[in-house]
Amino acid sequence: GTDEVLIKVSKAGVNFSDIYQRSGVNPVSNLPYVLGQEGAGIVVASKNNVFKIGDRVAWISSNGSYAEYIKISDHRIVHIPEDISEELAASCLMQGITAQYLSTSTYQINDKTIAFVHAGAGGVGSILI
């Protein structure tokens, strides 16, 4: 479609939601089903002017990221900057967006804000710190 991009997946992120689906905590009802909601790869087909063949892109919230190829609506994709690896983009986009949302949209942190981060051990906590 005109709003879709076909991507050859090079890296897939593994998040708790994927683990919960695999273990049956959040069972998948529509089978067959390809797991994976986050990844990075190279655009191989596009009908829009934003993403071109050969662009390195990353995404979240798109089922099927464990596949070899994935078709995604262009509003769910971001360009990967040259100095960021596909591996890094696939592994931290969800956590990065969550950290950004918590520190700007939920509450606008400023120089007078005191914030308590429970742990810097996970993805979101590490990025917040």
C-alpha positions as CSV (number, residue, x, y, z in Angstrom):
1,G,0.0,0.0,0.0
2,T,1.0,3.6,-0.3
3,D,1.5,4.0,3.4
4,E,3.4,0.7,3.8
5,V,7.1,-0.1,3.7
6,L,8.6,-3.6,3.1
7,I,11.7,-4.2,5.2
8,K,14.3,-6.9,5.3
9,V,14.7,-7.5,9.0
10,S,18.3,-7.6,10.2
11,K,17.7,-7.4,14.0
12,A,14.7,-8.1,16.2
13,G,14.3,-6.8,19.7
14,V,13.1,-9.2,22.4
15,N,10.9,-7.6,25.0
16,F,8.8,-8.9,27.9
17,S,5.7,-8.9,25.8
18,D,7.4,-11.4,23.4
19,I,8.4,-13.6,26.4
20,Y,4.9,-13.4,27.8
21,Q,3.4,-14.6,24.5
22,R,5.9,-17.4,24.2
23,S,5.4,-18.6,27.8
24,G,1.6,-18.4,27.5
25,V,1.1,-15.6,30.0
26,N,-0.3,-13.5,27.2
27,P,-1.4,-16.2,24.8
28,V,-1.8,-15.4,21.1
29,S,-5.3,-16.3,19.9
30,N,-4.9,-15.9,16.1
31,L,-2.6,-18.7,14.8
32,P,-0.4,-18.9,12.9
33,Y,1.3,-15.9,14.4
34,V,4.8,-14.5,14.0
35,L,6.2,-13.0,17.3
36,G,8.3,-9.9,17.6
37,Q,7.1,-6.3,18.0
38,E,10.4,-4.4,17.6
39,G,13.2,-4.5,15.1
40,A,15.5,-2.8,12.6
41,G,16.4,-3.5,9.0
42,I,16.7,-2.2,5.5
43,V,13.9,-0.8,3.3
44,V,13.5,-3.0,0.2
45,A,10.2,-1.5,-1.2
46,S,8.4,1.7,-0.6
47,K,5.8,3.8,-2.4
48,N,6.2,7.0,-0.4
49,N,8.8,9.8,-0.4
50,V,9.8,9.5,3.2
51,F,11.5,6.1,3.1
52,K,13.6,4.9,0.2
53,I,15.1,1.6,-0.8
54,G,18.3,1.1,1.2
55,D,17.2,3.2,4.2
56,R,18.1,1.8,7.6
57,V,15.0,1.9,9.8
58,A,13.7,0.8,13.1
59,W,10.1,0.2,14.5
60,I,8.1,-0.8,17.5
61,S,4.5,-2.2,18.0
62,S,4.4,-4.1,14.7
63,N,3.7,-7.8,15.0
64,G,5.9,-10.1,13.0
65,S,9.4,-8.7,13.7
66,Y,10.9,-12.2,14.0
67,A,10.2,-12.8,10.3
68,E,12.8,-12.4,7.5
69,Y,10.7,-9.6,5.9
70,I,8.0,-7.3,7.5
71,K,5.5,-4.9,6.0
72,I,4.8,-1.9,8.2
73,S,2.8,1.3,8.0
74,D,5.2,4.2,7.5
75,H,4.0,6.0,10.6
76,R,5.4,3.2,12.8
77,I,9.0,3.5,11.3
78,V,11.9,5.8,12.1
79,H,15.2,6.4,10.3
80,I,18.2,5.1,12.1
81,P,21.0,7.8,12.4
82,E,24.3,6.8,10.8
83,D,26.1,6.7,14.1
84,I,23.6,4.2,15.6
85,S,23.9,0.5,14.8
86,E,20.8,-1.6,13.8
87,E,21.4,-3.8,16.8
88,L,21.3,-0.8,19.2
89,A,18.2,0.6,17.4
90,A,16.3,-2.7,17.6
91,S,17.3,-3.3,21.3
92,C,16.4,0.1,22.8
93,L,13.7,1.9,20.8
94,M,10.8,0.8,23.0
95,Q,12.7,1.6,26.2
96,G,13.9,4.9,24.8
97,I,10.4,6.0,23.8
98,T,9.1,4.9,27.2
99,A,11.8,7.0,28.9
100,Q,11.1,10.0,26.7
101,Y,7.4,9.7,27.3
102,L,7.8,9.4,31.1
103,S,10.2,12.4,31.3
104,T,8.4,14.8,28.9
105,S,4.8,13.9,28.3
106,T,3.7,12.4,31.6
107,Y,5.6,15.0,33.5
108,Q,7.9,17.7,32.1
109,I,11.2,17.2,34.0
110,N,13.1,20.5,34.5
111,D,16.1,21.7,36.5
112,K,14.1,21.9,39.7
113,T,12.7,18.3,39.4
114,I,13.8,15.6,41.8
115,A,13.3,12.2,40.2
116,F,13.7,8.8,41.8
117,V,14.6,6.0,39.5
118,H,14.1,2.6,41.2
119,A,16.8,0.9,39.3
120,G,19.3,1.6,36.5
121,A,19.4,-2.1,35.7
122,G,16.7,-2.3,33.0
123,G,16.4,-0.6,29.7
124,V,14.1,2.3,30.8
125,G,16.0,2.9,34.0
126,S,19.4,2.9,32.3
127,I,18.2,5.5,29.7
128,L,16.6,7.7,32.3
129,I,19.8,7.8,34.3
